[in-house]
């Protein structure tokens, strides 16, 4: 462990001989709890990522340019922090497109390493997915193009290079991708970006004494880095000036490993209107909302004139034993973002009783049930092999997947290309806020998750999609599988050699 970590846990100067090996572990478990409640000064205005609508060419194609490059960011007082970003020093712009549009993205890599850009939550051909097989070498450009054909939703984009996704995301490469459609436009919801419709990319980070990102792995958890400070849209100690009575928050847990349990310091209720893949059938009131890495949610929160309130992450329920919970951040509490309401706020209409239909997948038509066993860094007792296609699904077939967490670690499960529906968690139906479209779901030890999926529109016997744990260290260590979607009469092919044959 680095000296900064020793100091944080109160171990510097104790002397390992004085406590012994068992005492070292016990002391760290007791000391590892992080609690920033009341200690965040909220001195920095929340940065709102630039909204990038792209350019529409004569054919109607919406074109975006994304440039990955290293930079420096003023995150904390003192030395600037070396970061990576899209079209800037840290994070990336919010891309926005509409259902039915053709989009093209020119992804240029000026990093010192090979990377990729995955469109997390997007329904698109495997060759455009941006997974580890669509690598972009330094100084190369990759140009995927696809048609947006899914409901309005808050998606995101991030690197997905095999074996180094955690590093690239931790350095700052992430951004939102918002989709619009006519159905949601007709609802009376806050929709002015940056005013009453606020993107929140929430990430934990650790810094060394020189303000540089410290990605040293958590020594006992096996989940990689757990940071002890929070950034929102790359902003440290952020506040947001509120000018409307109701605000829509688009939350993304963009952390590598940390699970957040969101709520407000005064315990006020909020209304969940959307999950990973779009709006819910109806709004649902909560006081706590837990999101694992990669999950998103859309919330509506009401404010009164002149008040100040803090968004907080309470201790998440990881459903494991004391030592595993403590080492995985299960006892940590963070003040996240302060809201400062103006003395006069713009009034709003009532929240609609109904949002959008979410037709249930007809599980009576399911052709098979697959089981995925997550343990350590393996999926179904194998680690990821870029040259091995693990299984195939048939285009348009409905399948049921059952995902099991067989160890006490934190795991979740993300599937590329499709939005799925959660059928059950353990022996219970999903709560209402998880009953919409999802692409990432937390999987607790001893509580299997059953999901229904249908892979439509695209097939490719050679180019796979991924399914994996979105604890990025787990993914990098091999807790990932790849599968192809086959059309009628097709057989599993072979992954193209070199994994980089599809650069633009």
C-alpha positions as CSV (number, residue, x, y, z in Angstrom):
1,X,0.0,0.0,0.0
2,X,1.2,3.5,-0.8
3,X,2.0,5.9,2.0
4,X,-1.1,8.0,1.4
5,X,-3.2,4.9,1.9
6,X,-1.4,4.0,5.1
7,X,-2.0,7.5,6.4
8,X,-5.7,7.4,5.4
9,X,-6.2,4.2,7.4
10,X,-4.3,5.5,10.4
11,X,-1.6,2.9,10.0
12,X,1.5,5.1,9.5
13,X,3.7,4.9,12.7
14,X,1.7,2.0,14.2
15,X,4.2,-0.6,13.2
16,X,3.1,-3.8,11.8
17,X,5.1,-5.7,14.4
18,X,3.0,-4.1,17.1
19,X,-0.3,-5.3,15.7
20,X,0.8,-8.5,14.0
21,X,-0.7,-9.8,10.7
22,X,-4.2,-10.4,12.1
23,X,-4.1,-7.1,13.9
24,X,-3.1,-5.4,10.6
25,X,-6.2,-6.8,8.9
26,X,-8.5,-6.1,11.8
27,X,-7.3,-2.5,12.2
28,X,-7.7,-1.8,8.5
29,X,-11.2,-3.2,8.5
30,X,-12.1,-1.0,11.5
31,X,-10.4,2.1,10.0
32,X,-11.4,1.7,6.4
33,X,-14.8,3.4,6.8
34,X,-15.1,6.6,4.9
35,X,-17.6,9.3,6.0
36,X,-17.5,12.8,4.4
37,X,-20.9,14.0,5.8
38,X,-20.5,17.6,6.9
39,X,-16.9,17.9,5.8
40,X,-17.4,18.9,2.1
41,X,-17.3,22.7,1.7
42,X,-19.1,22.9,-1.7
43,X,-17.1,25.8,-3.0
44,X,-17.1,25.0,-6.8
45,X,-20.0,25.5,-9.2
46,X,-21.0,22.3,-10.8
47,X,-19.6,21.9,-14.3
48,X,-22.2,21.0,-16.9
49,X,-20.7,19.0,-19.7
50,X,-21.0,20.8,-23.1
51,X,-24.1,19.7,-25.0
52,X,-22.9,18.4,-28.4
53,X,-25.7,18.1,-31.0
54,X,-23.3,17.3,-33.8
55,X,-23.6,18.5,-37.4
56,X,-26.2,17.2,-39.8
57,X,-24.9,16.6,-43.4
58,X,-27.0,16.8,-46.6
59,X,-28.0,13.1,-46.2
60,X,-29.5,13.8,-42.8
61,X,-26.7,11.9,-40.9
62,X,-25.8,13.5,-37.6
63,X,-22.0,13.6,-37.3
64,X,-20.1,13.8,-34.0
65,X,-16.3,14.2,-33.5
66,X,-14.7,12.8,-30.4
67,X,-11.0,13.3,-29.8
68,X,-9.3,11.3,-27.0
69,X,-6.3,13.0,-25.6
70,X,-4.3,13.6,-22.4
71,X,-4.7,16.9,-20.5
72,X,-4.5,18.6,-17.2
73,X,-7.4,19.6,-15.0
74,X,-7.8,22.0,-12.0
75,X,-9.7,19.6,-9.8
76,X,-8.4,20.5,-6.4
77,X,-6.4,23.5,-5.0
78,X,-2.7,23.1,-5.8
79,X,-1.1,21.2,-8.6
80,X,-3.2,20.4,-11.7
81,X,-4.2,16.8,-12.1
82,X,-3.1,14.8,-15.2
83,X,-6.3,13.5,-16.8
84,X,-7.6,12.1,-20.1
85,X,-10.7,13.4,-21.9
86,X,-12.8,13.6,-25.0
87,X,-12.6,17.0,-26.7
88,X,-11.0,18.5,-23.6
89,X,-8.9,17.7,-20.6
90,X,-11.4,15.6,-18.6
91,X,-14.6,13.6,-19.3
92,X,-16.4,14.4,-22.6
93,X,-19.4,16.3,-24.1
94,X,-22.9,15.1,-23.8
95,X,-23.9,13.7,-27.2
96,X,-27.5,14.0,-28.2
97,X,-29.5,12.4,-31.0
98,X,-33.0,11.4,-31.9
99,X,-34.7,8.1,-32.6
100,X,-34.7,7.4,-36.3
101,X,-31.5,9.4,-37.0
102,X,-28.4,8.0,-38.6
103,X,-25.4,8.9,-36.5
104,X,-21.7,8.8,-37.3
105,X,-18.9,9.4,-34.8
106,X,-15.3,10.2,-35.8
107,X,-13.3,8.8,-32.9
108,X,-9.7,10.0,-33.0
109,X,-7.1,8.6,-30.5
110,X,-4.3,10.9,-29.4
111,X,-3.6,8.9,-26.3
112,X,-0.3,7.2,-25.8
113,X,-2.2,3.8,-25.7
114,X,-4.7,1.9,-27.8
115,X,-8.2,2.5,-26.6
116,X,-11.8,2.1,-27.8
117,X,-15.2,3.8,-27.3
118,X,-18.2,1.6,-26.3
119,X,-21.7,3.0,-26.6
120,X,-23.1,1.7,-23.3
121,X,-26.8,0.8,-23.6
122,X,-27.0,1.4,-27.4
123,X,-28.7,-1.0,-29.7
124,X,-26.4,-1.3,-32.8
125,X,-24.4,-3.8,-34.9
126,X,-21.6,-5.6,-33.1
127,X,-19.0,-4.1,-35.5
128,X,-20.1,-0.6,-34.3
129,X,-20.3,-1.5,-30.6
130,X,-16.9,-0.2,-29.6
131,X,-16.0,-3.2,-27.5
132,X,-12.5,-4.6,-27.2
133,X,-12.5,-5.8,-30.9
134,X,-13.0,-2.2,-32.2
135,X,-9.7,-1.0,-30.9
136,X,-8.4,2.4,-32.0
137,X,-4.6,2.7,-32.1
138,X,-2.8,5.9,-31.2
139,X,-3.2,8.5,-34.0
140,X,-5.9,6.4,-35.7
141,X,-9.5,7.3,-36.3
142,X,-12.5,4.9,-36.0
143,X,-15.8,5.9,-37.7
144,X,-18.8,3.8,-36.6
145,X,-22.2,4.6,-38.1
146,X,-25.6,3.3,-37.1
147,X,-29.3,4.2,-36.9
148,X,-30.8,5.2,-33.5
149,X,-33.7,2.7,-33.0
150,X,-34.6,2.6,-29.3
151,X,-36.6,4.7,-26.9
152,X,-35.5,8.0,-25.4
153,X,-32.9,7.3,-22.7
154,X,-29.8,8.4,-20.8
155,X,-26.9,6.3,-22.2
156,X,-23.2,6.8,-21.9
157,X,-19.9,6.2,-23.7
158,X,-16.6,5.0,-22.3
159,X,-13.5,3.1,-23.4
160,X,-13.5,-0.7,-23.5
161,X,-10.0,-1.9,-24.3
162,X,-9.3,-5.4,-23.2
163,X,-7.4,-5.5,-19.9
164,X,-7.2,-1.7,-19.4
165,X,-10.8,-0.4,-19.3
166,X,-10.5,0.5,-15.6
167,X,-7.4,2.6,-16.2
168,X,-8.9,4.5,-19.1
169,X,-12.2,5.3,-17.4
170,X,-10.4,6.2,-14.2
171,X,-8.2,8.7,-16.1
172,X,-11.4,10.5,-17.1
173,X,-12.7,9.1,-20.4
174,X,-16.6,9.1,-20.1
175,X,-19.6,11.0,-21.3
176,X,-23.3,10.9,-21.6
177,X,-25.3,10.1,-24.8
178,X,-28.9,11.3,-24.5
179,X,-31.5,9.9,-26.9
180,X,-34.8,11.7,-27.6
181,X,-38.1,10.6,-29.2
182,X,-41.6,12.1,-29.8
183,X,-43.2,10.1,-27.1
184,X,-41.1,11.6,-24.3
185,X,-41.3,15.1,-25.9
186,X,-45.0,15.0,-25.4
187,X,-44.7,14.5,-21.7
188,X,-44.5,17.6,-19.4
189,X,-41.1,16.9,-18.0
190,X,-38.2,19.3,-17.3
191,X,-36.1,19.3,-20.5
192,X,-33.9,22.4,-20.6
193,X,-30.4,21.0,-20.5
194,X,-28.2,22.4,-17.8
195,X,-31.1,24.4,-16.3
196,X,-33.8,22.0,-15.1
197,X,-32.5,18.9,-16.8
198,X,-29.1,18.2,-15.2
199,X,-26.6,15.5,-16.1
200,X,-24.7,14.1,-13.1
201,X,-21.7,11.8,-13.8
202,X,-20.8,10.7,-10.2
203,X,-17.4,9.1,-9.7
204,X,-15.2,8.3,-6.7
205,X,-11.5,9.2,-7.0
206,X,-8.4,9.0,-4.8
207,X,-5.6,11.6,-5.1
208,X,-2.0,11.5,-3.9
209,X,-0.3,14.3,-2.1
210,X,0.4,16.1,-5.5
211,X,-3.2,15.9,-6.6
212,X,-2.5,13.1,-9.1
213,X,-5.0,10.3,-9.5
214,X,-4.1,7.4,-7.3
215,X,-5.4,4.1,-8.8
216,X,-3.8,1.8,-6.2
217,X,-6.2,-1.2,-5.7
218,X,-8.1,-1.7,-2.5
219,X,-5.9,-4.1,-0.7
220,X,-8.5,-6.6,0.6
221,X,-11.6,-6.3,-1.6
222,X,-10.4,-7.5,-5.0
223,X,-12.4,-4.9,-6.8
224,X,-9.7,-2.4,-7.8
225,X,-9.7,1.2,-6.6
226,X,-12.2,2.7,-4.2
227,X,-11.7,6.4,-4.0
228,X,-12.3,8.5,-0.8
229,X,-13.4,11.7,-2.6
230,X,-16.3,12.3,-5.0
231,X,-16.3,14.2,-8.3
232,X,-19.6,15.2,-10.1
233,X,-19.1,16.0,-13.8
234,X,-15.4,16.2,-12.8
235,X,-16.1,18.9,-10.2
236,X,-14.8,18.5,-6.7
237,X,-16.9,19.9,-3.8
238,X,-19.7,21.0,-6.2
239,X,-22.8,23.1,-5.8
240,X,-25.7,23.8,-8.2
241,X,-27.8,26.9,-8.3
242,X,-31.4,25.9,-8.8
243,X,-33.8,28.3,-10.6
244,X,-36.9,26.0,-11.1
245,X,-39.2,24.4,-8.5
246,X,-38.6,21.0,-10.1
247,X,-35.3,19.6,-11.4
248,X,-34.7,16.4,-13.5
249,X,-31.5,14.7,-12.6
250,X,-29.9,12.2,-15.0
251,X,-27.7,10.1,-12.7
252,X,-24.8,7.9,-13.9
253,X,-22.7,5.9,-11.5
254,X,-19.5,6.3,-13.5
255,X,-17.3,4.8,-10.9
256,X,-15.0,1.8,-11.4
257,X,-16.3,-0.2,-8.5
258,X,-18.2,1.9,-5.9
259,X,-21.9,1.3,-5.3
260,X,-23.8,4.5,-4.4
261,X,-27.1,4.7,-2.4
262,X,-28.5,8.1,-3.2
263,X,-30.8,10.1,-1.1
264,X,-31.1,13.7,0.3
265,X,-29.7,14.9,3.6
266,X,-33.2,15.9,4.8
267,X,-34.6,12.6,3.7
268,X,-37.0,14.2,1.2
269,X,-38.7,11.9,-1.3
270,X,-37.9,12.1,-5.0
271,X,-39.6,10.5,-8.0
272,X,-37.8,8.0,-10.2
273,X,-39.0,8.3,-13.8
274,X,-36.4,6.4,-15.7
275,X,-33.8,3.6,-15.6
276,X,-30.9,2.5,-17.9
277,X,-32.9,2.1,-21.1
278,X,-35.6,4.8,-20.8
279,X,-38.6,6.0,-18.9
280,X,-40.6,3.8,-16.6
281,X,-44.3,3.1,-17.2
282,X,-45.2,5.3,-14.3
283,X,-43.3,7.5,-11.8
284,X,-42.3,5.9,-8.5
285,X,-41.5,7.8,-5.3
286,X,-38.4,6.8,-3.2
287,X,-36.1,8.2,-0.5
288,X,-33.1,5.9,-1.4
289,X,-31.9,4.7,-4.8
290,X,-28.9,2.4,-5.1
291,X,-26.9,2.3,-8.3
292,X,-24.0,0.0,-9.1
293,X,-21.3,1.0,-11.6
294,X,-22.7,1.7,-15.1
295,X,-26.3,2.0,-14.0
296,X,-28.3,5.2,-14.7
297,X,-31.5,6.6,-13.4
298,X,-33.6,9.7,-14.0
299,X,-35.1,11.5,-11.0
300,X,-37.5,14.4,-10.4
301,X,-36.8,16.5,-7.3
302,X,-38.8,19.5,-6.0
303,X,-37.3,22.4,-4.2
304,X,-38.7,25.4,-2.2
305,X,-37.4,29.0,-2.6
306,X,-34.2,29.9,-0.7
307,X,-33.4,26.4,0.6
308,X,-30.2,24.5,0.6
309,X,-30.1,20.7,0.5
310,X,-27.4,18.1,-0.1
311,X,-27.5,15.0,-2.3
312,X,-25.9,12.2,-0.3
313,X,-24.8,8.7,-0.8
314,X,-25.8,6.6,2.2
315,X,-24.2,3.3,3.1
316,X,-25.2,0.9,0.3
317,X,-26.7,-2.5,1.0
318,X,-24.3,-4.9,-0.4
319,X,-26.0,-8.0,1.2
320,X,-22.7,-9.6,2.4
321,X,-20.8,-10.1,5.6
322,X,-19.2,-7.4,7.7
323,X,-15.6,-7.7,6.3
324,X,-16.7,-7.9,2.7
325,X,-19.1,-5.0,3.1
326,X,-16.5,-2.9,4.9
327,X,-13.8,-3.6,2.3
328,X,-16.2,-3.0,-0.6
329,X,-17.4,0.4,0.6
330,X,-20.6,-0.9,2.2
331,X,-20.2,1.4,5.2
332,X,-19.1,4.5,3.4
333,X,-21.2,7.7,3.3
334,X,-20.5,10.7,1.1
335,X,-21.9,14.2,0.7
336,X,-22.2,14.5,-3.1
337,X,-23.7,17.7,-4.3
338,X,-25.2,20.8,-2.7
339,X,-28.4,22.4,-4.3
340,X,-28.9,26.1,-3.7
341,X,-32.5,27.2,-4.5
342,X,-33.0,30.8,-5.6
343,X,-35.4,33.0,-3.6
344,X,-37.8,32.8,-6.5
345,X,-38.4,29.6,-8.5
346,X,-40.2,29.0,-11.7
347,X,-43.3,26.9,-11.1
348,X,-44.0,23.6,-12.9
349,X,-46.9,21.4,-13.8
350,X,-47.8,18.2,-11.9
351,X,-45.9,15.0,-12.7
352,X,-47.8,12.8,-15.2
353,X,-49.4,9.7,-13.7
354,X,-48.3,7.7,-16.7
355,X,-45.0,7.9,-18.6
356,X,-44.4,5.5,-21.5
357,X,-45.5,2.0,-22.1
358,X,-42.9,-0.8,-21.5
359,X,-44.3,-3.9,-23.2
360,X,-43.4,-7.0,-21.3
361,X,-41.2,-9.5,-23.1
362,X,-43.3,-12.6,-23.6
363,X,-41.3,-15.1,-21.6
364,X,-43.7,-17.9,-22.7
365,X,-41.9,-17.7,-26.0
366,X,-38.5,-18.1,-24.5
367,X,-36.5,-20.8,-26.3
368,X,-33.8,-21.4,-23.6
369,X,-32.6,-20.5,-20.2
370,X,-28.9,-19.8,-19.7
371,X,-27.0,-19.7,-16.4
372,X,-24.1,-17.4,-15.8
373,X,-22.0,-18.1,-12.6
374,X,-19.9,-15.2,-11.4
375,X,-17.0,-16.1,-9.1
376,X,-13.7,-14.3,-8.6
377,X,-12.7,-13.1,-12.0
378,X,-14.4,-15.9,-14.0
379,X,-17.7,-16.3,-15.7
380,X,-19.0,-19.9,-15.9
381,X,-15.5,-21.0,-14.6
382,X,-13.7,-19.4,-17.5
383,X,-11.9,-16.1,-18.0
384,X,-12.2,-13.9,-21.0
385,X,-10.4,-15.1,-24.2
386,X,-10.5,-12.6,-27.1
387,X,-10.2,-15.5,-29.6
388,X,-13.0,-17.6,-28.1
389,X,-16.6,-17.1,-28.9
390,X,-18.4,-18.5,-25.8
391,X,-21.9,-19.0,-27.2
392,X,-24.4,-17.9,-29.8
393,X,-28.0,-16.6,-29.7
394,X,-30.4,-16.7,-32.6
395,X,-31.7,-13.4,-33.9
396,X,-35.2,-12.6,-32.7
397,X,-35.2,-15.4,-30.1
398,X,-36.4,-14.6,-26.6
399,X,-34.1,-16.0,-23.9
400,X,-34.0,-16.0,-20.1
401,X,-30.7,-15.6,-18.4
402,X,-30.1,-16.4,-14.8
403,X,-27.1,-14.7,-13.3
404,X,-25.6,-16.0,-10.0
405,X,-23.0,-14.3,-7.7
406,X,-21.2,-17.3,-6.2
407,X,-18.8,-15.4,-4.0
408,X,-19.1,-12.6,-1.4
409,X,-17.7,-9.9,-3.7
410,X,-19.6,-7.1,-5.3
411,X,-20.7,-8.0,-8.8
412,X,-23.1,-6.6,-11.4
413,X,-23.9,-7.7,-14.9
414,X,-24.0,-5.7,-18.2
415,X,-25.1,-7.0,-21.6
416,X,-24.1,-5.2,-24.8
417,X,-26.6,-4.3,-27.6
418,X,-29.9,-5.0,-25.8
419,X,-32.0,-3.6,-23.1
420,X,-33.4,-6.4,-21.0
421,X,-36.2,-6.8,-18.4
422,X,-35.6,-8.0,-14.9
423,X,-37.9,-10.9,-14.1
424,X,-36.8,-11.5,-10.5
425,X,-34.2,-10.8,-7.9
426,X,-33.8,-13.8,-5.7
427,X,-37.4,-15.1,-5.3
428,X,-38.9,-11.6,-5.5
429,X,-40.2,-9.6,-8.5
430,X,-38.1,-6.4,-9.2
431,X,-39.0,-3.2,-7.4
432,X,-41.0,-0.8,-9.6
433,X,-37.9,1.4,-10.3
434,X,-36.2,-1.6,-11.9
435,X,-39.2,-2.8,-13.9
436,X,-38.3,-0.8,-17.0
437,X,-35.6,-1.3,-19.5
438,X,-32.2,-2.2,-18.1
439,X,-28.7,-3.0,-19.4
440,X,-26.9,-3.3,-16.1
441,X,-28.1,-5.0,-12.9
442,X,-26.5,-5.6,-9.5
443,X,-26.2,-9.3,-8.6
444,X,-26.1,-10.1,-4.9
445,X,-24.5,-13.2,-3.3
446,X,-27.2,-15.9,-2.9
447,X,-29.8,-13.9,-4.8
448,X,-29.9,-14.9,-8.5
449,X,-31.2,-12.4,-11.0
450,X,-33.4,-13.6,-13.9
451,X,-33.6,-11.4,-17.0
452,X,-35.5,-11.7,-20.3
453,X,-33.7,-10.6,-23.5
454,X,-34.4,-10.5,-27.2
455,X,-31.7,-9.8,-29.7
456,X,-33.3,-8.1,-32.7
457,X,-32.2,-6.6,-36.0
458,X,-28.5,-7.4,-36.2
459,X,-26.5,-10.6,-36.7
460,X,-22.9,-11.4,-37.3
461,X,-21.3,-14.8,-36.9
462,X,-17.8,-13.4,-36.5
463,X,-18.1,-10.2,-34.5
464,X,-19.2,-10.7,-30.9
465,X,-20.9,-8.6,-28.3
466,X,-19.9,-8.8,-24.6
467,X,-21.5,-9.6,-21.3
468,X,-19.6,-8.9,-18.2
469,X,-19.3,-7.6,-14.7
470,X,-19.2,-3.8,-14.7
471,X,-16.8,-3.7,-11.8
472,X,-14.1,-2.6,-14.2
473,X,-11.3,-4.4,-12.4
474,X,-13.3,-7.7,-12.6
475,X,-13.9,-7.1,-16.3
476,X,-10.2,-6.5,-16.9
477,X,-9.2,-9.6,-15.0
478,X,-11.5,-11.8,-17.1
479,X,-15.0,-11.7,-15.7
480,X,-16.4,-11.3,-19.2
481,X,-17.7,-13.5,-22.1
482,X,-18.4,-12.9,-25.7
483,X,-21.3,-14.1,-27.9
484,X,-22.5,-13.7,-31.4
485,X,-26.0,-13.3,-32.8
486,X,-26.8,-15.7,-35.7
487,X,-29.3,-15.3,-38.5
488,X,-31.1,-18.3,-39.8
489,X,-28.7,-20.8,-41.4
490,X,-25.6,-19.2,-39.9
491,X,-23.0,-20.9,-37.7
492,X,-20.5,-19.5,-35.3
493,X,-17.6,-18.1,-37.2
494,X,-14.2,-16.9,-35.9
495,X,-13.1,-13.7,-34.4
496,X,-11.1,-11.6,-36.9
497,X,-7.4,-11.9,-36.2
498,X,-5.7,-8.9,-34.7
499,X,-8.9,-7.5,-33.3
500,X,-8.4,-4.3,-35.1
501,X,-9.5,-5.0,-38.7
502,X,-12.3,-2.5,-38.5
503,X,-10.7,0.9,-38.1
504,X,-12.0,3.8,-40.1
